[in-house]
């Protein structure tokens, strides 16, 4: 896989010489002064291997995420976080569905992770060193997530082995709306969708993990072939 790179400073343009950064790939995790690399002085860079607690010499790192000053690693042997200079490992013993963590992203104040060859996603809160509120959801049709990200509207985009799934929470659509044939609007469990106008449903509304509430203030038209 291509290397993952993450900086410990949030803005390199402010101070590109602020401490070592992390580089990771299928061979493990390393510290290196990336400022030297970015400035074209790679011959001065020295890579130092990072030993993870409970890790393996063959630790495969798929994703690095910087979150509120913490460094998260999604690896083939667990989920790791570095906070205040110390590493901590999370595994199935902490409630994860698998130790093989493939991808992760921030979503509505939580950290969400996906797994190797599994169709489920796990989300949780982490504050003050406390791992809490862990909950799980399945991606529809048993699709396997390979990439996840949150957009500016707070929707969770899940790239899978069978295309892209968008998971949305509460939403208000103003004016008449059409969900065209072949389109799918996916809602989270307990989400509220309000259409302030007419809704013509040629495609599908899919509720992930349970029922959602859909309110149409005018007319609902459902068409089928």
C-alpha positions in Angstrom: 0.0 0.0 0.0 1.0 3.6 -0.4 2.6 5.2 2.7 0.4 7.1 5.2 1.8 10.5 6.3 0.6 12.6 9.2 2.1 15.7 10.9 2.0 16.3 14.6 1.6 20.1 14.0 -1.7 21.3 12.6 -0.4 23.9 10.3 3.0 23.3 8.6 3.0 26.8 7.2 3.2 28.2 10.7 6.1 26.1 11.8 7.5 23.4 9.5 10.3 22.5 12.0 8.1 21.6 14.9 9.2 18.2 16.0 9.1 14.8 14.2 6.2 13.5 12.2 4.9 10.0 11.4 5.2 7.9 8.3 3.5 4.5 8.0 3.1 1.7 5.5 2.9 -2.1 5.4 6.2 -2.3 7.2 5.2 -0.4 10.3 5.3 3.1 11.8 8.3 5.5 11.7 9.1 9.0 13.0 10.9 11.3 10.7 11.5 15.1 10.4 9.1 15.6 7.5 10.0 19.3 7.4 13.4 18.3 6.0 11.8 16.1 3.4 9.3 18.8 2.3 12.2 21.3 2.1 14.1 19.1 -0.2 16.7 18.0 2.3 15.8 14.3 2.5 19.4 13.3 2.9 19.3 14.7 6.4 16.2 12.7 7.4 16.6 9.8 9.8 13.6 7.4 10.2 13.1 5.9 13.7 10.8 2.9 14.1 7.9 3.3 16.5 7.1 0.3 18.7 3.4 0.0 19.3 2.1 -1.7 22.5 1.0 -5.2 21.8 2.0 -4.7 18.2 3.6 -7.1 15.7 6.8 -6.8 13.6 4.5 -7.1 10.6 2.0 -4.4 11.7 0.2 -3.0 8.6 -0.9 0.6 9.0 -3.7 1.7 6.6 -4.7 5.1 8.0 -3.3 7.9 10.2 -5.7 10.5 11.6 -4.9 13.7 13.5 -7.7 14.5 15.9 -7.6 17.3 18.5 -3.8 16.8 19.0 -4.1 13.0 19.2 -2.7 10.6 16.6 -4.9 7.6 15.6 -3.6 4.6 13.7 -5.8 2.0 11.9 -3.8 -1.2 11.7 -4.1 -4.8 11.0 -3.7 -5.7 14.7 -5.9 -3.0 16.4 -6.7 0.7 16.7 -4.1 2.9 18.4 -4.1 6.4 19.8 -1.2 8.5 20.9 -2.1 11.2 23.5 0.4 13.2 25.5 3.3 11.1 24.2 1.8 7.6 25.2 0.3 5.0 22.9 -2.9 3.0 23.8 -4.3 0.1 21.9 -8.0 -0.8 21.4 -9.1 -4.3 20.2 -12.1 -6.6 20.3 -11.5 -6.7 24.1 -12.7 -3.1 24.1 -15.8 -3.9 22.0 -14.5 -3.5 18.4 -15.9 -6.0 15.9 -12.4 -6.9 14.7 -8.8 -6.2 15.4 -8.2 -5.5 11.7 -9.1 -1.8 11.4 -9.1 -0.6 7.8 -10.3 3.0 7.7 -11.5 5.7 10.1 -13.0 9.2 10.1 -14.5 11.8 12.3 -18.3 11.9 12.1 -20.6 14.2 14.1 -18.2 14.4 17.1 -17.4 10.7 17.1 -14.6 8.6 15.6 -15.9 5.9 13.2 -13.9 2.9 12.0 -14.3 0.2 9.4 -12.7 -3.3 9.3 -10.9 -5.7 7.0 -13.5 -7.8 5.0 -16.4 -6.8 7.2 -19.6 -4.7 6.4 -20.0 -3.1 9.7 -18.8 0.3 11.1 -18.2 1.2 14.7 -18.4 4.7 16.2 -17.5 6.0 19.6 -16.5 9.1 21.6 -13.1 9.6 23.1 -12.4 12.3 25.6 -10.0 12.6 28.6 -8.6 9.1 27.9 -12.1 7.5 28.1 -13.5 5.3 25.3 -17.3 5.5 25.5 -20.6 5.2 23.7 -19.5 2.5 21.3 -22.2 1.5 18.8 -22.2 -0.4 15.5 -24.1 -0.2 12.2 -24.1 -2.4 9.1 -23.6 -1.0 5.6 -26.6 -2.0 3.5 -26.4 -5.1 1.3 -23.3 -6.3 3.2 -21.0 -3.9 1.3 -17.4 -3.7 2.7 -16.2 -0.1 3.5 -12.8 0.7 2.2 -12.9 4.5 2.7 -15.0 6.9 4.8 -15.3 10.6 5.1 -17.7 13.3 6.4 -18.7 16.2 4.1 -19.6 19.8 5.1 -23.2 18.8 5.7 -22.3 16.2 8.2 -23.1 13.2 5.9 -21.0 10.1 6.1 -19.7 9.0 2.7 -18.7 5.3 2.7 -16.7 4.0 -0.3 -17.3 0.3 -0.6 -16.3 -2.6 -2.7 -19.6 -2.1 -4.6 -19.8 1.7 -4.9 -20.5 4.6 -2.6 -23.1 4.8 0.1 -24.1 8.1 1.8 -25.5 7.9 5.3 -27.3 11.0 6.5 -29.0 12.1 9.7 -31.7 14.7 10.3 -32.4 16.7 7.1 -34.9 19.3 5.9 -35.4 19.6 2.1 -37.1 22.8 1.0 -39.4 22.7 -2.1 -40.6 19.9 -4.3 -38.2 16.9 -4.4 -37.7 13.9 -6.8 -35.7 10.8 -6.0 -35.1 9.5 -9.5 -35.1 5.9 -10.5 -31.9 4.2 -9.5 -31.1 6.7 -6.8 -31.1 5.8 -3.1 -31.4 8.2 -0.1 -30.0 6.5 3.0 -31.0 7.6 6.5 -29.6 6.7 9.8 -31.7 5.0 12.5 -33.9 7.5 14.2 -33.2 10.3 11.6 -35.9 12.7 10.6 -36.3 13.7 7.0 -38.7 16.6 6.3 -39.7 17.5 2.8 -41.3 20.9 2.7 -43.2 20.4 -0.5 -44.1 17.4 -2.8 -42.0 14.3 -2.8 -41.9 12.1 -5.9 -40.3 8.8 -5.2 -39.1 6.9 -8.2 -36.0 5.5 -6.4 -35.6 4.3 -2.8 -35.4 5.6 0.7 -33.2 3.2 2.8 -33.2 3.3 6.6 -29.9 2.0 8.0 -30.1 0.0 11.3 -33.7 0.8 12.0 -36.7 3.1 11.3 -36.4 6.7 10.3 -39.2 9.4 10.2 -40.1 10.9 6.9 -42.5 13.9 6.8 -43.9 15.3 3.5 -45.8 18.5 4.0 -47.7 18.3 0.7 -48.1 15.3 -1.6 -46.2 12.0 -1.8 -46.1 10.2 -5.1 -44.6 6.8 -5.4 -43.9 5.4 -8.8 -42.8 1.9 -9.7 -42.1 0.1 -12.9 
